[in-house]
Amino acid sequence: MVLQMSKRRDDDKWGPHSHCVVCGVATPENEKYCSAVCEAKYNQEAEKYKRQQKMSYIFIGIMGVLVILMFALPYLIPGLFS
Ligand SMILES: [Zn+2]
């Protein structure tokens, strides 16, 4: 009985190579992108992701401040909740 290799041996077939991180097309080894278009696309996505992450950090920060204020308010303004 011959065991079938489920993993495709791309390196044997094509030699060492990489894949474009954007569209997955085979690229020369150590090349992250197949074209300048894909590189621009990737950088755009990375920028968007970074912006979103910054926004979520700001949001978490605001939430934290609000929670602290909720707990601190009765002490800051005595008589507010009594
Ligand atoms: Zn590409």
PDB file of the backbone (N, CA, C, O) and the ligand in Angstrom, with CONECT records:
HET     ZN  A 101       1
ATOM      1  N   MET A   1       0.848  -1.208   0.000  1.00  0.00           N
ATOM      2  CA  MET A   1       0.000   0.000   0.000  1.00  0.00           C
ATOM      3  C   MET A   1       0.879   1.252   0.000  1.00  0.00           C
ATOM      4  O   MET A   1       1.797   1.379   0.811  1.00  0.00           O
ATOM      5  N   VAL A   2       0.594   2.149  -0.896  1.00  0.00           N
ATOM      6  CA  VAL A   2       1.378   3.387  -1.024  1.00  0.00           C
ATOM      7  C   VAL A   2       0.645   4.505  -0.291  1.00  0.00           C
ATOM      8  O   VAL A   2      -0.530   4.772  -0.544  1.00  0.00           O
ATOM      9  N   LEU A   3       1.372   5.156   0.630  1.00  0.00           N
ATOM     10  CA  LEU A   3       0.781   6.282   1.342  1.00  0.00           C
ATOM     11  C   LEU A   3       0.788   7.516   0.445  1.00  0.00           C
ATOM     12  O   LEU A   3       1.826   7.911  -0.088  1.00  0.00           O
ATOM     13  N   GLN A   4      -0.388   8.114   0.290  1.00  0.00           N
ATOM     14  CA  GLN A   4      -0.483   9.335  -0.515  1.00  0.00           C
ATOM     15  C   GLN A   4      -0.040  10.537   0.327  1.00  0.00           C
ATOM     16  O   GLN A   4      -0.489  10.700   1.462  1.00  0.00           O
ATOM     17  N   MET A   5       0.827  11.366  -0.221  1.00  0.00           N
ATOM     18  CA  MET A   5       1.219  12.596   0.452  1.00  0.00           C
ATOM     19  C   MET A   5       0.107  13.626   0.260  1.00  0.00           C
ATOM     20  O   MET A   5      -0.190  14.049  -0.857  1.00  0.00           O
ATOM     21  N   SER A   6      -0.506  14.018   1.396  1.00  0.00           N
ATOM     22  CA  SER A   6      -1.591  14.982   1.283  1.00  0.00           C
ATOM     23  C   SER A   6      -1.049  16.393   1.033  1.00  0.00           C
ATOM     24  O   SER A   6      -1.714  17.228   0.418  1.00  0.00           O
ATOM     25  N   LYS A   7       0.180  16.643   1.527  1.00  0.00           N
ATOM     26  CA  LYS A   7       0.772  17.968   1.333  1.00  0.00           C
ATOM     27  C   LYS A   7       1.429  18.040  -0.046  1.00  0.00           C
ATOM     28  O   LYS A   7       2.189  17.153  -0.434  1.00  0.00           O
ATOM     29  N   ARG A   8       1.128  19.086  -0.757  1.00  0.00           N
ATOM     30  CA  ARG A   8       1.726  19.261  -2.076  1.00  0.00           C
ATOM     31  C   ARG A   8       3.180  19.691  -1.925  1.00  0.00           C
ATOM     32  O   ARG A   8       3.485  20.614  -1.170  1.00  0.00           O
ATOM     33  N   ARG A   9       4.068  19.025  -2.641  1.00  0.00           N
ATOM     34  CA  ARG A   9       5.493  19.369  -2.570  1.00  0.00           C
ATOM     35  C   ARG A   9       5.814  20.426  -3.612  1.00  0.00           C
ATOM     36  O   ARG A   9       6.398  20.132  -4.655  1.00  0.00           O
ATOM     37  N   ASP A  10       5.422  21.671  -3.314  1.00  0.00           N
ATOM     38  CA  ASP A  10       5.648  22.757  -4.258  1.00  0.00           C
ATOM     39  C   ASP A  10       7.136  23.001  -4.491  1.00  0.00           C
ATOM     40  O   ASP A  10       7.556  23.315  -5.604  1.00  0.00           O
ATOM     41  N   ASP A  11       7.936  22.852  -3.419  1.00  0.00           N
ATOM     42  CA  ASP A  11       9.358  23.156  -3.545  1.00  0.00           C
ATOM     43  C   ASP A  11      10.050  22.206  -4.529  1.00  0.00           C
ATOM     44  O   ASP A  11      10.950  22.610  -5.264  1.00  0.00           O
ATOM     45  N   ASP A  12       9.612  20.925  -4.532  1.00  0.00           N
ATOM     46  CA  ASP A  12      10.189  19.976  -5.479  1.00  0.00           C
ATOM     47  C   ASP A  12       9.816  20.333  -6.914  1.00  0.00           C
ATOM     48  O   ASP A  12      10.610  20.179  -7.843  1.00  0.00           O
ATOM     49  N   LYS A  13       8.593  20.811  -7.064  1.00  0.00           N
ATOM     50  CA  LYS A  13       8.056  21.045  -8.399  1.00  0.00           C
ATOM     51  C   LYS A  13       8.577  22.361  -8.988  1.00  0.00           C
ATOM     52  O   LYS A  13       8.972  22.420 -10.152  1.00  0.00           O
ATOM     53  N   TRP A  14       8.569  23.410  -8.163  1.00  0.00           N
ATOM     54  CA  TRP A  14       8.864  24.753  -8.666  1.00  0.00           C
ATOM     55  C   TRP A  14      10.216  25.298  -8.185  1.00  0.00           C
ATOM     56  O   TRP A  14      10.668  26.335  -8.673  1.00  0.00           O
ATOM     57  N   GLY A  15      10.852  24.625  -7.253  1.00  0.00           N
ATOM     58  CA  GLY A  15      12.044  25.203  -6.644  1.00  0.00           C
ATOM     59  C   GLY A  15      11.633  26.157  -5.543  1.00  0.00           C
ATOM     60  O   GLY A  15      10.446  26.443  -5.387  1.00  0.00           O
ATOM     61  N   PRO A  16      12.596  26.660  -4.770  1.00  0.00           N
ATOM     62  CA  PRO A  16      12.246  27.538  -3.656  1.00  0.00           C
ATOM     63  C   PRO A  16      11.569  28.812  -4.147  1.00  0.00           C
ATOM     64  O   PRO A  16      12.069  29.500  -5.037  1.00  0.00           O
ATOM     65  N   HIS A  17      10.444  29.101  -3.558  1.00  0.00           N
ATOM     66  CA  HIS A  17       9.737  30.317  -3.941  1.00  0.00           C
ATOM     67  C   HIS A  17       8.818  30.741  -2.802  1.00  0.00           C
ATOM     68  O   HIS A  17       8.572  29.976  -1.869  1.00  0.00           O
ATOM     69  N   SER A  18       8.318  31.965  -2.892  1.00  0.00           N
ATOM     70  CA  SER A  18       7.371  32.478  -1.924  1.00  0.00           C
ATOM     71  C   SER A  18       6.035  32.720  -2.611  1.00  0.00           C
ATOM     72  O   SER A  18       5.879  32.502  -3.812  1.00  0.00           O
ATOM     73  N   HIS A  19       5.078  33.177  -1.811  1.00  0.00           N
ATOM     74  CA  HIS A  19       3.783  33.534  -2.375  1.00  0.00           C
ATOM     75  C   HIS A  19       3.460  34.964  -2.005  1.00  0.00           C
ATOM     76  O   HIS A  19       3.744  35.413  -0.895  1.00  0.00           O
ATOM     77  N   CYS A  20       2.868  35.667  -2.937  1.00  0.00           N
ATOM     78  CA  CYS A  20       2.425  37.036  -2.687  1.00  0.00           C
ATOM     79  C   CYS A  20       1.489  37.035  -1.477  1.00  0.00           C
ATOM     80  O   CYS A  20       0.529  36.266  -1.432  1.00  0.00           O
ATOM     81  N   VAL A  21       1.773  37.908  -0.490  1.00  0.00           N
ATOM     82  CA  VAL A  21       0.962  37.910   0.733  1.00  0.00           C
ATOM     83  C   VAL A  21      -0.428  38.483   0.480  1.00  0.00           C
ATOM     84  O   VAL A  21      -1.323  38.332   1.311  1.00  0.00           O
ATOM     85  N   VAL A  22      -0.612  39.138  -0.661  1.00  0.00           N
ATOM     86  CA  VAL A  22      -1.911  39.748  -0.958  1.00  0.00           C
ATOM     87  C   VAL A  22      -2.771  38.808  -1.782  1.00  0.00           C
ATOM     88  O   VAL A  22      -3.894  38.496  -1.385  1.00  0.00           O
ATOM     89  N   CYS A  23      -2.262  38.342  -2.937  1.00  0.00           N
ATOM     90  CA  CYS A  23      -3.099  37.549  -3.838  1.00  0.00           C
ATOM     91  C   CYS A  23      -2.663  36.081  -3.910  1.00  0.00           C
ATOM     92  O   CYS A  23      -3.360  35.271  -4.522  1.00  0.00           O
ATOM     93  N   GLY A  24      -1.529  35.722  -3.301  1.00  0.00           N
ATOM     94  CA  GLY A  24      -1.134  34.324  -3.234  1.00  0.00           C
ATOM     95  C   GLY A  24      -0.434  33.795  -4.467  1.00  0.00           C
ATOM     96  O   GLY A  24      -0.131  32.604  -4.539  1.00  0.00           O
ATOM     97  N   VAL A  25      -0.174  34.644  -5.426  1.00  0.00           N
ATOM     98  CA  VAL A  25       0.530  34.223  -6.641  1.00  0.00           C
ATOM     99  C   VAL A  25       1.984  33.892  -6.290  1.00  0.00           C
ATOM    100  O   VAL A  25       2.587  34.554  -5.445  1.00  0.00           O
ATOM    101  N   ALA A  26       2.538  32.876  -6.934  1.00  0.00           N
ATOM    102  CA  ALA A  26       3.927  32.493  -6.686  1.00  0.00           C
ATOM    103  C   ALA A  26       4.864  33.625  -7.091  1.00  0.00           C
ATOM    104  O   ALA A  26       4.736  34.209  -8.167  1.00  0.00           O
ATOM    105  N   THR A  27       5.816  33.921  -6.193  1.00  0.00           N
ATOM    106  CA  THR A  27       6.781  34.991  -6.446  1.00  0.00           C
ATOM    107  C   THR A  27       8.179  34.431  -6.240  1.00  0.00           C
ATOM    108  O   THR A  27       8.319  33.370  -5.632  1.00  0.00           O
ATOM    109  N   PRO A  28       9.220  35.102  -6.724  1.00  0.00           N
ATOM    110  CA  PRO A  28      10.576  34.634  -6.439  1.00  0.00           C
ATOM    111  C   PRO A  28      10.825  34.558  -4.931  1.00  0.00           C
ATOM    112  O   PRO A  28      10.159  35.240  -4.153  1.00  0.00           O
ATOM    113  N   GLU A  29      11.775  33.735  -4.528  1.00  0.00           N
ATOM    114  CA  GLU A  29      12.065  33.558  -3.113  1.00  0.00           C
ATOM    115  C   GLU A  29      12.371  34.905  -2.463  1.00  0.00           C
ATOM    116  O   GLU A  29      13.033  35.763  -3.047  1.00  0.00           O
ATOM    117  N   ASN A  30      11.864  35.068  -1.227  1.00  0.00           N
ATOM    118  CA  ASN A  30      12.079  36.276  -0.420  1.00  0.00           C
ATOM    119  C   ASN A  30      11.370  37.518  -0.965  1.00  0.00           C
ATOM    120  O   ASN A  30      11.588  38.627  -0.477  1.00  0.00           O
ATOM    121  N   GLU A  31      10.531  37.329  -1.968  1.00  0.00           N
ATOM    122  CA  GLU A  31       9.693  38.431  -2.447  1.00  0.00           C
ATOM    123  C   GLU A  31       8.344  38.319  -1.765  1.00  0.00           C
ATOM    124  O   GLU A  31       7.699  37.272  -1.818  1.00  0.00           O
ATOM    125  N   LYS A  32       7.914  39.405  -1.118  1.00  0.00           N
ATOM    126  CA  LYS A  32       6.648  39.351  -0.393  1.00  0.00           C
ATOM    127  C   LYS A  32       5.461  39.624  -1.312  1.00  0.00           C
ATOM    128  O   LYS A  32       4.348  39.163  -1.056  1.00  0.00           O
ATOM    129  N   TYR A  33       5.705  40.374  -2.377  1.00  0.00           N
ATOM    130  CA  TYR A  33       4.599  40.782  -3.238  1.00  0.00           C
ATOM    131  C   TYR A  33       4.911  40.426  -4.691  1.00  0.00           C
ATOM    132  O   TYR A  33       6.077  40.377  -5.085  1.00  0.00           O
ATOM    133  N   CYS A  34       3.880  40.180  -5.475  1.00  0.00           N
ATOM    134  CA  CYS A  34       4.072  39.838  -6.877  1.00  0.00           C
ATOM    135  C   CYS A  34       4.239  41.095  -7.719  1.00  0.00           C
ATOM    136  O   CYS A  34       4.826  41.052  -8.801  1.00  0.00           O
ATOM    137  N   SER A  35       3.716  42.227  -7.216  1.00  0.00           N
ATOM    138  CA  SER A  35       3.792  43.466  -7.995  1.00  0.00           C
ATOM    139  C   SER A  35       3.694  44.664  -7.065  1.00  0.00           C
ATOM    140  O   SER A  35       3.361  44.524  -5.888  1.00  0.00           O
ATOM    141  N   ALA A  36       3.991  45.849  -7.605  1.00  0.00           N
ATOM    142  CA  ALA A  36       3.889  47.082  -6.813  1.00  0.00           C
ATOM    143  C   ALA A  36       2.442  47.344  -6.414  1.00  0.00           C
ATOM    144  O   ALA A  36       2.170  47.952  -5.379  1.00  0.00           O
ATOM    145  N   VAL A  37       1.509  46.872  -7.261  1.00  0.00           N
ATOM    146  CA  VAL A  37       0.084  47.060  -6.962  1.00  0.00           C
ATOM    147  C   VAL A  37      -0.268  46.335  -5.670  1.00  0.00           C
ATOM    148  O   VAL A  37      -0.935  46.890  -4.797  1.00  0.00           O
ATOM    149  N   CYS A  38       0.190  45.079  -5.554  1.00  0.00           N
ATOM    150  CA  CYS A  38      -0.101  44.294  -4.364  1.00  0.00           C
ATOM    151  C   CYS A  38       0.605  44.892  -3.144  1.00  0.00           C
ATOM    152  O   CYS A  38       0.049  44.883  -2.046  1.00  0.00           O
ATOM    153  N   GLU A  39       1.823  45.411  -3.324  1.00  0.00           N
ATOM    154  CA  GLU A  39       2.541  46.023  -2.210  1.00  0.00           C
ATOM    155  C   GLU A  39       1.772  47.232  -1.688  1.00  0.00           C
ATOM    156  O   GLU A  39       1.627  47.412  -0.479  1.00  0.00           O
ATOM    157  N   ALA A  40       1.276  48.067  -2.620  1.00  0.00           N
ATOM    158  CA  ALA A  40       0.498  49.242  -2.232  1.00  0.00           C
ATOM    159  C   ALA A  40      -0.767  48.812  -1.506  1.00  0.00           C
ATOM    160  O   ALA A  40      -1.160  49.417  -0.509  1.00  0.00           O
ATOM    161  N   LYS A  41      -1.406  47.753  -2.020  1.00  0.00           N
ATOM    162  CA  LYS A  41      -2.634  47.235  -1.418  1.00  0.00           C
ATOM    163  C   LYS A  41      -2.368  46.774   0.012  1.00  0.00           C
ATOM    164  O   LYS A  41      -3.138  47.052   0.931  1.00  0.00           O
ATOM    165  N   TYR A  42      -1.243  46.052   0.170  1.00  0.00           N
ATOM    166  CA  TYR A  42      -0.887  45.523   1.491  1.00  0.00           C
ATOM    167  C   TYR A  42      -0.624  46.659   2.468  1.00  0.00           C
ATOM    168  O   TYR A  42      -1.097  46.630   3.604  1.00  0.00           O
ATOM    169  N   ASN A  43       0.139  47.669   2.021  1.00  0.00           N
ATOM    170  CA  ASN A  43       0.452  48.802   2.894  1.00  0.00           C
ATOM    171  C   ASN A  43      -0.804  49.561   3.286  1.00  0.00           C
ATOM    172  O   ASN A  43      -0.931  50.043   4.411  1.00  0.00           O
ATOM    173  N   GLN A  44      -1.735  49.662   2.334  1.00  0.00           N
ATOM    174  CA  GLN A  44      -3.002  50.329   2.596  1.00  0.00           C
ATOM    175  C   GLN A  44      -3.780  49.587   3.683  1.00  0.00           C
ATOM    176  O   GLN A  44      -4.316  50.195   4.609  1.00  0.00           O
ATOM    177  N   GLU A  45      -3.829  48.257   3.549  1.00  0.00           N
ATOM    178  CA  GLU A  45      -4.533  47.432   4.527  1.00  0.00           C
ATOM    179  C   GLU A  45      -3.875  47.549   5.899  1.00  0.00           C
ATOM    180  O   GLU A  45      -4.552  47.636   6.922  1.00  0.00           O
ATOM    181  N   ALA A  46      -2.524  47.551   5.900  1.00  0.00           N
ATOM    182  CA  ALA A  46      -1.791  47.645   7.163  1.00  0.00           C
ATOM    183  C   ALA A  46      -2.072  48.976   7.847  1.00  0.00           C
ATOM    184  O   ALA A  46      -2.222  49.036   9.068  1.00  0.00           O
ATOM    185  N   GLU A  47      -2.142  50.044   7.052  1.00  0.00           N
ATOM    186  CA  GLU A  47      -2.446  51.367   7.591  1.00  0.00           C
ATOM    187  C   GLU A  47      -3.832  51.375   8.219  1.00  0.00           C
ATOM    188  O   GLU A  47      -4.037  51.897   9.315  1.00  0.00           O
ATOM    189  N   LYS A  48      -4.793  50.775   7.485  1.00  0.00           N
ATOM    190  CA  LYS A  48      -6.177  50.723   7.953  1.00  0.00           C
ATOM    191  C   LYS A  48      -6.245  49.960   9.274  1.00  0.00           C
ATOM    192  O   LYS A  48      -6.919  50.375  10.217  1.00  0.00           O
ATOM    193  N   TYR A  49      -5.523  48.823   9.320  1.00  0.00           N
ATOM    194  CA  TYR A  49      -5.531  47.987  10.505  1.00  0.00           C
ATOM    195  C   TYR A  49      -4.944  48.740  11.691  1.00  0.00           C
ATOM    196  O   TYR A  49      -5.472  48.679  12.802  1.00  0.00           O
ATOM    197  N   LYS A  50      -3.827  49.463  11.439  1.00  0.00           N
ATOM    198  CA  LYS A  50      -3.171  50.225  12.506  1.00  0.00           C
ATOM    199  C   LYS A  50      -4.102  51.303  13.050  1.00  0.00           C
ATOM    200  O   LYS A  50      -4.185  51.529  14.257  1.00  0.00           O
ATOM    201  N   ARG A  51      -4.813  51.975  12.109  1.00  0.00           N
ATOM    202  CA  ARG A  51      -5.755  53.028  12.509  1.00  0.00           C
ATOM    203  C   ARG A  51      -6.864  52.451  13.372  1.00  0.00           C
ATOM    204  O   ARG A  51      -7.231  53.016  14.403  1.00  0.00           O
ATOM    205  N   GLN A  52      -7.403  51.290  12.924  1.00  0.00           N
ATOM    206  CA  GLN A  52      -8.484  50.660  13.673  1.00  0.00           C
ATOM    207  C   GLN A  52      -8.020  50.268  15.067  1.00  0.00           C
ATOM    208  O   GLN A  52      -8.752  50.413  16.046  1.00  0.00           O
ATOM    209  N   GLN A  53      -6.770  49.761  15.142  1.00  0.00           N
ATOM    210  CA  GLN A  53      -6.232  49.344  16.426  1.00  0.00           C
ATOM    211  C   GLN A  53      -6.087  50.550  17.361  1.00  0.00           C
ATOM    212  O   GLN A  53      -6.391  50.470  18.552  1.00  0.00           O
ATOM    213  N   LYS A  54      -5.613  51.674  16.793  1.00  0.00           N
ATOM    214  CA  LYS A  54      -5.455  52.884  17.587  1.00  0.00           C
ATOM    215  C   LYS A  54      -6.803  53.337  18.107  1.00  0.00           C
ATOM    216  O   LYS A  54      -6.923  53.730  19.267  1.00  0.00           O
ATOM    217  N   MET A  55      -7.837  53.285  17.242  1.00  0.00           N
ATOM    218  CA  MET A  55      -9.181  53.680  17.646  1.00  0.00           C
ATOM    219  C   MET A  55      -9.689  52.811  18.783  1.00  0.00           C
ATOM    220  O   MET A  55     -10.319  53.306  19.718  1.00  0.00           O
ATOM    221  N   SER A  56      -9.407  51.484  18.700  1.00  0.00           N
ATOM    222  CA  SER A  56      -9.912  50.597  19.750  1.00  0.00           C
ATOM    223  C   SER A  56      -9.168  50.849  21.062  1.00  0.00           C
ATOM    224  O   SER A  56      -9.749  50.718  22.139  1.00  0.00           O
ATOM    225  N   TYR A  57      -7.872  51.214  20.975  1.00  0.00           N
ATOM    226  CA  TYR A  57      -7.129  51.559  22.189  1.00  0.00           C
ATOM    227  C   TYR A  57      -7.731  52.795  22.843  1.00  0.00           C
ATOM    228  O   TYR A  57      -7.901  52.847  24.061  1.00  0.00           O
ATOM    229  N   ILE A  58      -8.056  53.804  22.006  1.00  0.00           N
ATOM    230  CA  ILE A  58      -8.656  55.037  22.526  1.00  0.00           C
ATOM    231  C   ILE A  58      -9.999  54.713  23.169  1.00  0.00           C
ATOM    232  O   ILE A  58     -10.328  55.229  24.237  1.00  0.00           O
ATOM    233  N   PHE A  59     -10.779  53.844  22.502  1.00  0.00           N
ATOM    234  CA  PHE A  59     -12.093  53.458  23.009  1.00  0.00           C
ATOM    235  C   PHE A  59     -11.964  52.772  24.366  1.00  0.00           C
ATOM    236  O   PHE A  59     -12.697  53.089  25.304  1.00  0.00           O
ATOM    237  N   ILE A  60     -11.016  51.821  24.463  1.00  0.00           N
ATOM    238  CA  ILE A  60     -10.802  51.108  25.724  1.00  0.00           C
ATOM    239  C   ILE A  60     -10.367  52.094  26.807  1.00  0.00           C
ATOM    240  O   ILE A  60     -10.787  51.992  27.959  1.00  0.00           O
ATOM    241  N   GLY A  61      -9.515  53.052  26.418  1.00  0.00           N
ATOM    242  CA  GLY A  61      -9.060  54.076  27.364  1.00  0.00           C
ATOM    243  C   GLY A  61     -10.217  54.891  27.904  1.00  0.00           C
ATOM    244  O   GLY A  61     -10.304  55.141  29.106  1.00  0.00           O
ATOM    245  N   ILE A  62     -11.124  55.314  26.994  1.00  0.00           N
ATOM    246  CA  ILE A  62     -12.281  56.112  27.399  1.00  0.00           C
ATOM    247  C   ILE A  62     -13.177  55.288  28.322  1.00  0.00           C
ATOM    248  O   ILE A  62     -13.668  55.789  29.334  1.00  0.00           O
ATOM    249  N   MET A  63     -13.388  54.011  27.960  1.00  0.00           N
ATOM    250  CA  MET A  63     -14.206  53.126  28.799  1.00  0.00           C
ATOM    251  C   MET A  63     -13.606  52.999  30.194  1.00  0.00           C
ATOM    252  O   MET A  63     -14.315  53.047  31.199  1.00  0.00           O
ATOM    253  N   GLY A  64     -12.268  52.835  30.234  1.00  0.00           N
ATOM    254  CA  GLY A  64     -11.584  52.701  31.523  1.00  0.00           C
ATOM    255  C   GLY A  64     -11.779  53.935  32.382  1.00  0.00           C
ATOM    256  O   GLY A  64     -12.067  53.841  33.575  1.00  0.00           O
ATOM    257  N   VAL A  65     -11.613  55.118  31.745  1.00  0.00           N
ATOM    258  CA  VAL A  65     -11.785  56.382  32.470  1.00  0.00           C
ATOM    259  C   VAL A  65     -13.217  56.493  32.995  1.00  0.00           C
ATOM    260  O   VAL A  65     -13.437  56.923  34.127  1.00  0.00           O
ATOM    261  N   LEU A  66     -14.198  56.100  32.158  1.00  0.00           N
ATOM    262  CA  LEU A  66     -15.607  56.180  32.563  1.00  0.00           C
ATOM    263  C   LEU A  66     -15.887  55.274  33.758  1.00  0.00           C
ATOM    264  O   LEU A  66     -16.595  55.660  34.688  1.00  0.00           O
ATOM    265  N   VAL A  67     -15.320  54.056  33.723  1.00  0.00           N
ATOM    266  CA  VAL A  67     -15.531  53.105  34.819  1.00  0.00           C
ATOM    267  C   VAL A  67     -14.914  53.654  36.106  1.00  0.00           C
ATOM    268  O   VAL A  67     -15.525  53.598  37.173  1.00  0.00           O
ATOM    269  N   ILE A  68     -13.683  54.191  35.988  1.00  0.00           N
ATOM    270  CA  ILE A  68     -13.020  54.754  37.161  1.00  0.00           C
ATOM    271  C   ILE A  68     -13.833  55.929  37.701  1.00  0.00           C
ATOM    272  O   ILE A  68     -13.999  56.072  38.912  1.00  0.00           O
ATOM    273  N   LEU A  69     -14.340  56.772  36.792  1.00  0.00           N
ATOM    274  CA  LEU A  69     -15.155  57.917  37.202  1.00  0.00           C
ATOM    275  C   LEU A  69     -16.404  57.464  37.938  1.00  0.00           C
ATOM    276  O   LEU A  69     -16.800  58.064  38.938  1.00  0.00           O
ATOM    277  N   MET A  70     -17.037  56.374  37.424  1.00  0.00           N
ATOM    278  CA  MET A  70     -18.257  55.860  38.048  1.00  0.00           C
ATOM    279  C   MET A  70     -18.012  55.450  39.494  1.00  0.00           C
ATOM    280  O   MET A  70     -18.841  55.664  40.378  1.00  0.00           O
ATOM    281  N   PHE A  71     -16.818  54.841  39.704  1.00  0.00           N
ATOM    282  CA  PHE A  71     -16.503  54.402  41.063  1.00  0.00           C
ATOM    283  C   PHE A  71     -16.026  55.570  41.926  1.00  0.00           C
ATOM    284  O   PHE A  71     -16.260  55.601  43.134  1.00  0.00           O
ATOM    285  N   ALA A  72     -15.347  56.537  41.282  1.00  0.00           N
ATOM    286  CA  ALA A  72     -14.729  57.614  42.044  1.00  0.00           C
ATOM    287  C   ALA A  72     -15.695  58.762  42.308  1.00  0.00           C
ATOM    288  O   ALA A  72     -15.504  59.540  43.243  1.00  0.00           O
ATOM    289  N   LEU A  73     -16.735  58.866  41.481  1.00  0.00           N
ATOM    290  CA  LEU A  73     -17.646  60.007  41.560  1.00  0.00           C
ATOM    291  C   LEU A  73     -18.268  60.206  42.944  1.00  0.00           C
ATOM    292  O   LEU A  73     -18.298  61.333  43.437  1.00  0.00           O
ATOM    293  N   PRO A  74     -18.766  59.140  43.584  1.00  0.00           N
ATOM    294  CA  PRO A  74     -19.347  59.333  44.923  1.00  0.00           C
ATOM    295  C   PRO A  74     -18.344  59.896  45.920  1.00  0.00           C
ATOM    296  O   PRO A  74     -18.715  60.590  46.867  1.00  0.00           O
ATOM    297  N   TYR A  75     -17.045  59.584  45.693  1.00  0.00           N
ATOM    298  CA  TYR A  75     -16.024  60.095  46.602  1.00  0.00           C
ATOM    299  C   TYR A  75     -15.631  61.513  46.224  1.00  0.00           C
ATOM    300  O   TYR A  75     -15.317  62.336  47.084  1.00  0.00           O
ATOM    301  N   LEU A  76     -15.654  61.792  44.901  1.00  0.00           N
ATOM    302  CA  LEU A  76     -15.269  63.127  44.428  1.00  0.00           C
ATOM    303  C   LEU A  76     -16.345  64.146  44.773  1.00  0.00           C
ATOM    304  O   LEU A  76     -16.041  65.277  45.152  1.00  0.00           O
ATOM    305  N   ILE A  77     -17.605  63.739  44.641  1.00  0.00           N
ATOM    306  CA  ILE A  77     -18.717  64.647  44.915  1.00  0.00           C
ATOM    307  C   ILE A  77     -19.556  64.013  46.036  1.00  0.00           C
ATOM    308  O   ILE A  77     -20.524  63.308  45.753  1.00  0.00           O
ATOM    309  N   PRO A  78     -19.198  64.255  47.285  1.00  0.00           N
ATOM    310  CA  PRO A  78     -19.952  63.656  48.394  1.00  0.00           C
ATOM    311  C   PRO A  78     -21.403  64.158  48.394  1.00  0.00           C
ATOM    312  O   PRO A  78     -21.656  65.344  48.180  1.00  0.00           O
ATOM    313  N   GLY A  79     -22.336  63.258  48.632  1.00  0.00           N
ATOM    314  CA  GLY A  79     -23.739  63.649  48.711  1.00  0.00           C
ATOM    315  C   GLY A  79     -24.474  63.538  47.402  1.00  0.00           C
ATOM    316  O   GLY A  79     -25.680  63.780  47.355  1.00  0.00           O
ATOM    317  N   LEU A  80     -23.767  63.170  46.307  1.00  0.00           N
ATOM    318  CA  LEU A  80     -24.423  63.092  44.996  1.00  0.00           C
ATOM    319  C   LEU A  80     -25.441  61.958  44.935  1.00  0.00           C
ATOM    320  O   LEU A  80     -26.523  62.104  44.367  1.00  0.00           O
ATOM    321  N   PHE A  81     -25.072  60.826  45.531  1.00  0.00           N
ATOM    322  CA  PHE A  81     -25.933  59.648  45.445  1.00  0.00           C
ATOM    323  C   PHE A  81     -26.643  59.343  46.752  1.00  0.00           C
ATOM    324  O   PHE A  81     -27.197  58.256  46.919  1.00  0.00           O
ATOM    325  N   SER A  82     -26.634  60.281  47.673  1.00  0.00           N
ATOM    326  CA  SER A  82     -27.300  60.015  48.952  1.00  0.00           C
ATOM    327  C   SER A  82     -28.548  60.889  49.110  1.00  0.00           C
ATOM    328  O   SER A  82     -29.238  60.802  50.126  1.00  0.00           O
TER     329      SER A  82
HETATM  330 ZN    ZN A 101      -0.053  39.775  -5.598  1.00  0.00          ZN2+
END
